[in-house]
Amino acid sequence: MNAMIDSPSPVANRPTAVAAYQGASFFGLPLLDATPQAAVDLLLDDTRRRVAFLNAHCANVMVRDTTYADALHGADLVLPDGIGVEIGVRMAGQRLAGNLNGTDLTPRLLAEAARRGQSVFLFGAAPGVAQAAANRLARDIPGLRIAGTRDGFDGATDEAAAIAAINASGADILLVAMGVPRQDVWLARNADRLAPGLCLGVGALFDFLSGRVARAPLPLRRARLEWAWRLAMEPRRMAGRYLVGNVTFMGRAVAHAVRVRSQQGDILRRLLDLAVAGGAVAVLAPLLALVALAIRLDSRGPVLFRQTRVGKDGVPFQVLKFRSMHIDAEARRAALLAQSDRQGVCFKARNDPRVTRIGRLLRRYSIDELPQIFNILRGEMSVVGPRPALPQEVAAYPPRAHGRLAVRPGLTGIWQVSGRADIGFDKMIDMDLAYARSRSVVLDILLIALTFRAVLTGRGAY
């Protein structure tokens, strides 16, 4: 029977430190959402953990092997490995802070372990490979203590003897390189019998370290094409895994994304965004060209103004606007904070001396916001959503205000159609949180319709 890949993980009570990094769930597995350095710090925080990696091949095996699926669901941490998982997570509307593949992360982990005086045991691979990998690690990482090595063939035949050797070594970290699914099933079966505090299944790492298998050149690794290199090096063995497996994985990832986004209403909302923004580009192209010309004639500087704003889930992006201020506006902002006409975090001045002549007209009728339709097409914004905030504003948010970052920022929204700058910060937050809780495609269409009235009246626009 196939594994139910969208079933929740049975690990109910994860440590608080781990919970802080559980930012994405993929195929029912909570993935560690952390940078490589943050992941290393977490793995070495003296908490007993069994760690697994998830890549496209692992996801495919998990579907047909229930024992392996149970091993992954029972792991204390699952780390995202490779471009396939990254794409799949993005399709489902989430993002990951880093690619935590074992081949790159483990040496970094061991370098920090050496600094802390910890030791490692290498278990797995063909006879002699673990020892060759250990020699390479000892050479590359000064001070790393190799507690022992054992191959994954004759050395793994007697399971009790292997566990006894690992425990007797006094190793703090155990690396098991037996391939998927064997390594993770072995670790899950023996978790309570193993003394090392940190146990990881590391796949082909020993083969790479020993030189038995060559890694892809650095440019290919940076381009996230290491799978193509491995396919070229071993076409007969890897054809099923990569040619058939990658297609199979992407099909499952698309199905997973459709289920997740359908539950959230994201597919219809994204289609609405594309229809409105795409139509706006086609209809407003002459106006956009005229505005660009007027800005160039009115004052020195570029036509477009780019500024870092904070998007969904706190991810920064470059918002696009027609430039409505003089080019030294950002440098003069601090001196004008005391003149803000809005209470709270967000700065807004009715008679801002930085605004150009044409800029006042653009702001009056919200024309300066029109280039954000390209942010919408890129998926950084939606037509409807909270106003995109500046990083310094988010840094000063009270805790409850962070709830507005749960959805994509919008070109228009409840605040924008209800008075804009005439509305104080606290009231704006109340509106945004209410929208985040109750948003729907019908509500978005209603707010888009109300936007035309708000633009014509110009209420709160300055």
C-alpha positions in Angstrom: 0.0 0.0 0.0 1.3 3.5 -0.9 2.2 5.9 1.8 -0.1 8.8 2.4 2.3 11.6 1.6 0.1 14.4 2.9 -0.5 12.9 6.3 0.6 14.9 9.3 3.8 14.1 11.1 3.3 12.0 14.3 6.1 13.9 16.0 3.8 16.2 18.1 6.1 17.8 20.6 9.2 19.1 18.8 11.6 21.3 20.8 10.9 25.0 20.8 14.3 25.7 19.0 13.2 23.5 16.2 9.7 24.9 16.0 11.2 28.3 15.3 12.6 27.0 12.0 9.6 24.9 10.8 8.5 27.3 8.1 7.4 24.9 5.4 5.5 21.6 5.2 6.0 19.5 2.1 4.3 16.2 1.4 3.2 16.2 5.1 6.8 16.6 6.4 7.8 19.7 8.3 11.0 20.9 6.7 13.8 22.8 8.5 13.6 26.4 7.2 17.0 27.8 8.1 20.3 29.0 6.6 23.2 26.5 6.6 24.8 28.3 9.5 21.6 28.3 11.5 21.1 24.7 10.7 24.6 23.8 12.0 24.0 25.7 15.2 20.7 23.9 15.8 22.1 20.5 15.1 24.9 21.0 17.6 22.8 22.4 20.4 23.3 19.3 22.6 19.8 18.0 21.9 19.5 14.4 20.9 18.3 14.2 17.3 17.8 11.8 14.4 18.1 13.8 11.1 17.0 12.9 7.6 17.3 14.7 4.2 14.5 15.0 1.7 15.2 15.3 -2.0 13.1 14.4 -5.1 14.3 10.8 -5.1 13.5 10.5 -1.3 10.0 11.8 -2.0 9.4 9.2 -4.7 10.7 6.4 -2.5 8.5 7.5 0.4 5.4 7.0 -1.7 6.0 3.3 -2.4 7.8 2.4 0.8 5.7 2.8 4.0 8.6 1.8 6.3 10.7 4.5 4.9 7.8 7.0 5.0 7.4 6.2 8.7 11.2 6.7 9.3 11.0 10.2 7.7 7.8 11.2 9.6 9.5 10.0 12.9 12.7 11.9 12.3 13.4 14.8 14.7 14.5 17.0 11.7 14.0 16.7 8.0 16.3 19.0 5.9 15.4 20.1 2.3 17.9 18.8 -0.2 18.1 20.0 -3.8 16.4 22.1 -6.4 13.4 19.8 -6.8 12.2 20.2 -3.2 12.8 24.0 -3.5 10.7 24.2 -6.6 7.9 22.1 -5.1 7.8 24.2 -1.9 7.6 27.4 -4.0 4.8 26.0 -6.1 2.8 25.4 -2.9 3.3 29.1 -2.0 6.1 28.8 0.6 9.9 29.6 0.6 12.9 28.1 2.2 15.9 30.0 3.6 18.5 27.6 2.2 19.3 24.4 0.4 20.6 22.1 3.2 21.9 19.2 1.1 24.0 16.8 3.2 27.0 16.8 0.9 27.7 20.5 1.5 26.2 20.8 5.0 27.9 17.9 6.7 31.5 19.0 6.3 30.4 22.4 7.6 28.8 20.7 10.5 31.9 18.7 11.2 34.1 21.8 11.1 32.1 23.3 13.9 32.0 20.0 15.7 35.8 19.9 15.6 35.9 23.4 17.1 33.8 22.2 19.9 35.9 19.1 20.5 33.3 16.6 19.3 33.9 13.3 17.5 32.3 11.5 14.6 31.8 7.9 13.5 31.4 7.0 9.8 29.3 3.9 9.1 28.4 2.7 5.6 29.4 2.5 2.0 31.7 -0.2 0.4 34.6 -1.7 2.3 37.4 0.9 2.6 35.3 3.9 1.5 34.3 5.1 5.0 38.0 5.0 6.1 39.0 6.9 3.0 36.3 9.5 3.7 37.5 9.8 7.3 41.1 10.4 6.1 39.8 13.1 3.8 37.8 14.8 6.6 40.8 14.6 9.0 43.0 16.2 6.4 40.5 19.0 5.5 39.2 19.7 9.0 42.1 20.1 11.5 41.2 18.9 15.0 38.3 16.7 13.9 38.3 13.6 16.0 37.4 10.4 14.0 36.0 8.0 16.6 35.8 5.1 14.1 34.7 3.8 10.8 32.7 0.7 9.6 31.6 -0.4 6.2 28.0 -0.9 5.2 28.4 -4.4 3.8 30.1 -7.1 6.0 30.3 -4.4 8.7 26.6 -4.1 8.8 25.7 -7.8 8.7 25.7 -8.2 12.5 23.5 -5.2 13.5 24.2 -5.7 17.3 27.9 -5.8 16.7 27.8 -2.6 14.6 25.8 -0.8 17.3 28.2 -2.0 20.0 31.2 -0.7 18.0 29.5 2.7 17.4 28.6 3.1 21.1 32.0 1.9 22.4 33.7 4.6 20.2 32.2 7.4 22.3 31.3 9.3 19.1 29.1 12.4 19.5 28.0 12.3 15.9 27.0 9.3 13.7 27.0 9.5 9.9 25.3 6.6 8.2 25.8 6.3 4.4 23.8 3.3 3.2 21.6 5.1 0.6 17.8 5.7 0.6 15.8 4.1 2.1 18.1 1.7 4.0 20.0 4.3 6.0 17.0 6.1 7.5 15.1 2.9 8.2 18.2 1.5 10.0 18.5 4.7 12.1 14.8 4.7 12.9 14.9 1.0 13.9 17.9 1.5 16.2 17.3 5.0 17.5 16.9 4.0 21.1 20.0 1.8 21.0 22.5 4.3 19.6 24.6 6.4 22.0 25.6 9.3 19.7 23.5 12.4 20.3 23.3 13.4 16.6 22.6 10.8 13.9 22.3 11.6 10.2 21.7 9.6 7.1 24.1 11.1 4.5 23.6 9.1 1.3 26.5 9.2 -1.1 28.7 11.6 1.0 31.4 9.0 1.7 31.7 8.2 -2.0 32.2 11.9 -2.7 34.7 12.4 0.1 36.7 9.4 -0.7 37.0 10.3 -4.4 35.2 7.1 -5.4 32.5 9.3 -7.1 33.4 12.7 -8.6 31.2 15.7 -7.7 30.0 18.1 -10.3 32.2 21.1 -11.1 31.4 24.1 -9.0 29.6 26.1 -11.8 27.2 23.2 -12.3 26.6 22.9 -8.5 25.9 26.7 -8.3 23.4 26.3 -11.2 21.7 23.5 -9.2 22.5 21.0 -12.0 24.5 18.4 -10.0 21.8 15.8 -10.8 22.6 16.3 -14.5 26.3 15.6 -13.8 25.6 12.4 -11.9 23.3 11.3 -14.7 26.1 12.0 -17.3 28.6 10.1 -15.2 26.4 7.1 -14.5 23.7 7.1 -17.1 22.6 3.4 -16.8 22.3 3.5 -12.9 20.9 7.0 -12.7 18.5 7.1 -15.6 15.5 5.8 -13.7 16.2 8.0 -10.7 16.6 11.3 -12.6 14.9 11.0 -16.0 11.8 9.1 -14.9 12.1 10.1 -11.2 12.3 13.8 -11.7 9.2 13.8 -14.0 7.3 11.7 -11.5 8.3 13.9 -8.6 7.3 17.1 -10.4 3.9 15.6 -11.2 3.4 14.8 -7.5 4.7 18.3 -6.5 2.2 19.9 -8.9 -0.6 17.9 -7.5 0.5 18.7 -3.9 0.6 22.5 -4.8 -2.8 22.4 -6.3 -4.3 20.8 -3.2 -2.6 23.2 -0.9 -3.4 26.3 -2.9 -7.0 25.2 -3.5 -7.5 24.9 0.2 -6.2 28.5 0.6 -8.0 29.9 -2.4 -4.6 30.9 -3.8 -5.1 29.5 -7.4 -8.2 31.6 -8.1 -6.6 34.6 -6.4 -3.4 34.2 -8.5 -5.5 33.9 -11.7 -7.3 37.1 -10.7 -4.0 38.8 -10.1 -2.7 37.8 -13.5 -5.9 38.8 -15.3 -6.1 42.2 -13.7 -2.4 43.0 -13.9 -2.0 41.7 -17.4 -5.0 43.6 -18.6 -3.8 46.7 -16.9 -0.4 46.5 -18.8 -2.2 46.2 -22.1 -4.7 49.0 -21.5 -2.5 51.5 -19.6 0.6 51.2 -21.8 0.1 54.7 -23.4 -0.5 56.3 -20.0 2.6 54.7 -18.5 4.7 56.1 -21.4 3.2 59.6 -21.0 3.9 59.5 -17.2 7.4 58.4 -17.7 8.0 61.3 -20.1 6.5 63.8 -17.7 8.7 62.6 -14.9 11.9 63.0 -17.0 10.9 66.5 -18.0 9.9 67.6 -14.5 13.0 66.7 -12.5 16.4 65.0 -12.5 16.6 61.3 -11.8 15.2 57.9 -13.0 11.6 57.4 -14.0 11.1 54.4 -11.7 11.8 54.4 -7.9 12.8 51.1 -6.5 12.7 50.5 -2.7 13.0 47.4 -0.5 9.7 46.4 1.0 8.7 43.5 3.2 6.4 40.9 1.5 4.6 37.8 2.5 6.2 35.9 5.4 8.7 38.7 5.8 10.5 38.1 2.5 12.0 41.4 1.1 11.4 42.5 -2.5 12.0 45.6 -4.6 8.7 47.5 -5.0 8.4 49.6 -8.2 6.8 53.0 -8.3 6.9 56.0 -10.5 9.3 58.4 -8.9 7.3 61.2 -7.2 10.1 62.7 -5.1 13.5 64.4 -5.7 16.4 62.0 -5.9 17.7 62.9 -2.4 14.4 62.0 -0.8 15.7 59.0 1.2 18.6 61.1 2.6 16.1 63.7 3.8 13.6 61.3 5.3 15.1 61.2 8.8 14.9 64.9 9.2 11.2 64.9 8.4 10.0 62.1 10.7 8.8 64.6 13.3 6.5 66.2 10.7 4.5 63.0 10.1 0.8 63.5 9.8 0.0 59.9 10.7 0.1 58.5 14.2 2.2 55.3 14.7 5.0 53.6 12.9 4.3 54.6 9.3 5.6 58.0 8.2 3.4 60.2 6.0 3.5 64.0 5.6 0.8 66.0 3.8 3.2 68.8 2.8 6.3 66.7 2.1 8.9 69.1 0.6 10.6 66.1 -1.2 7.7 65.6 -3.6 8.1 67.0 -7.1 5.5 69.0 -9.0 4.4 66.1 -11.2 4.7 63.8 -8.1 1.9 65.6 -6.3 -0.4 64.9 -9.3 0.7 61.3 -9.5 0.1 60.8 -5.8 -3.3 62.5 -5.8 -4.7 59.9 -8.2 -2.4 57.0 -7.1 -0.8 56.9 -10.6 2.7 56.6 -8.9 1.6 53.1 -7.8 0.9 51.7 -11.3 4.3 50.1 -11.9 3.5 47.7 -9.1 1.4 45.8 -11.6 4.8 44.3 -12.6 5.4 43.3 -8.9 2.0 41.5 -9.2 3.0 39.7 -12.4 6.2 38.6 -10.7 4.2 37.2 -7.7 5.7 39.5 -5.2 2.4 41.3 -4.6 -1.3 40.8 -5.2 -3.8 43.2 -6.6 -5.5 43.2 -3.1 -3.6 43.0 0.2 -2.0 45.1 2.9 0.2 48.0 2.0 3.8 46.8 1.5 5.8 47.9 4.5 9.3 49.3 4.8 11.9 47.1 6.7 12.3 49.8 9.4 8.5 49.9 9.9 8.4 46.1 10.3 11.2 46.3 12.8 9.1 48.6 14.9 5.9 46.6 14.7 4.2 45.5 17.9 3.8 41.7 17.9 0.2 41.6 16.6 1.1 43.7 13.6 3.2 40.9 12.2 0.0 39.1 11.3 -0.4 41.4 8.3 2.7 39.6 6.8 0.8 36.4 6.5 -0.5 37.4 3.0 1.0 39.1 0.0 1.0 42.9 0.1 -1.4 44.5 -2.3 -1.8 47.4 -4.8 -5.1 48.1 -3.1 -6.9 46.9 0.0 -9.3 47.7 2.8 -7.0 50.5 4.1 -6.4 51.9 0.6 -10.1 52.3 -0.2 -11.1 53.5 3.3 -9.1 56.8 3.6 -5.4 55.8 3.2 -3.2 58.3 5.0 -6.2 59.7 6.9 -6.3 56.4 8.8 -3.9 55.9 11.8 -1.5 53.0 12.1 -3.4 51.0 14.7 -6.6 51.2 12.7 -4.7 50.2 9.5 -3.4 47.1 11.3 -6.9 46.2 12.5 -8.1 46.4 8.9 -5.2 44.3 7.5 -5.6 41.6 10.2 -9.4 41.4 9.5 -8.6 41.0 5.7 -6.0 38.3 6.4 -8.6 36.4 8.4 -11.5 36.7 6.1 -10.0 37.2 2.6 -11.8 35.6 -0.4 -11.9 36.1 -4.1 -15.3 37.7 -3.8 -14.0 40.2 -1.3 -11.0 40.9 -3.5 -13.3 41.7 -6.5 -15.3 44.0 -4.3 -12.2 45.9 -3.1 -11.0 46.3 -6.7 -14.3 47.9 -7.6 -14.1 50.2 -4.6 -10.6 51.2 -5.6 -11.9 53.2 -8.6 -14.0 55.4 -6.3 -11.1 55.9 -4.0 -8.8 56.9 -6.8 -11.3 59.4 -8.3 -12.0 61.1 -4.9 -8.3 61.1 -3.9 -9.2 60.8 -0.3 -6.2 60.4 2.0 -3.8 60.4 -1.0 -0.8 62.7 -0.5 
